């Protein structure tokens, strides 16, 4: 696996973990990007949108557009992946205690 693949998998986990901690498991793409920046994943809004689309294809989140902003909601399956109860190739496994 290349560094870029590790980075992508970790970023997807970061997005799931952010949603796990959000009220009602829901937040918008702008806040997700800011959170990703804060934990070392400095990427474009387009990259966050692509990750959210990929996570939605995997059934880990649902997304809707509201006023031109993507709002993502964690699914039950996404919660299982965020907490390490399920594994999805392309998403990093959470580390103990994190």
C-alpha positions in Angstrom: 0.0 0.0 0.0 1.4 3.4 -0.9 1.6 6.4 1.5 -1.2 8.1 -0.4 -3.5 5.1 0.1 -2.6 5.1 3.9 -3.3 8.8 4.0 -6.7 8.4 2.2 -7.8 5.6 4.5 -6.9 7.6 7.6 -8.7 10.7 6.3 -11.8 8.7 5.7 -11.6 7.3 9.3 -11.1 10.9 10.6 -14.3 11.9 8.8 -16.2 9.0 10.3 -14.9 9.7 13.8 -15.9 13.4 13.5 -19.4 12.3 12.5 -19.4 9.8 15.4 -18.9 12.8 17.8 -21.2 15.2 16.1 -24.7 16.0 17.4 -27.2 13.5 15.9 -24.2 12.0 14.0 -24.5 14.8 11.4 -22.5 17.8 10.3 -21.6 19.7 7.1 -18.6 19.4 4.8 -17.2 22.7 5.9 -16.8 21.6 9.5 -15.5 18.3 8.4 -12.8 20.0 6.4 -11.9 22.2 9.3 -11.7 19.1 11.6 -9.6 17.2 9.1 -7.2 20.2 8.9 -6.9 20.3 12.7 -5.8 16.7 12.8 -3.2 17.0 10.0 -5.2 16.3 6.8 -4.9 19.6 5.0 -6.9 19.0 1.8 -9.3 20.9 -0.5 -13.0 21.0 -0.1 -13.2 19.0 -3.3 -11.2 16.2 -1.7 -13.6 16.1 1.3 -16.6 16.0 -1.1 -15.0 13.1 -2.9 -14.3 11.3 0.3 -17.9 11.8 1.4 -19.2 10.5 -1.9 -17.0 7.4 -1.5 -18.2 6.9 2.0 -21.8 7.2 0.8 -21.2 4.6 -1.9 -19.9 2.2 0.8 -23.1 2.9 2.9 -21.1 4.5 5.7 -22.8 7.9 5.5 -25.7 9.6 3.8 -25.4 13.0 2.2 -27.8 15.7 1.2 -27.2 19.1 -0.3 -28.6 22.1 1.6 -27.9 25.6 0.2 -25.0 24.3 -1.8 -23.4 22.7 1.3 -23.1 18.9 1.7 -24.5 17.6 5.0 -23.3 14.2 6.0 -24.9 11.8 8.4 -23.3 8.7 9.8 -25.1 5.4 9.2 -25.2 2.5 11.6 -22.6 0.7 9.4 -20.5 3.8 9.5 -20.6 3.9 13.3 -19.5 0.2 13.3 -16.5 1.1 11.2 -15.7 4.3 13.2 -15.6 2.2 16.4 -13.7 -0.7 15.0 -16.6 -3.2 15.1 -16.5 -3.6 11.3 -13.8 -3.3 8.7 -14.1 -1.7 5.2 -11.2 -1.8 2.8 -10.2 1.8 2.1 -10.9 3.0 5.7 -8.2 2.8 8.3 -9.0 0.8 11.5 -9.2 2.9 14.6 -6.3 2.6 17.1 -7.1 1.6 20.7 -7.7 4.6 22.9 -8.2 7.1 20.0 
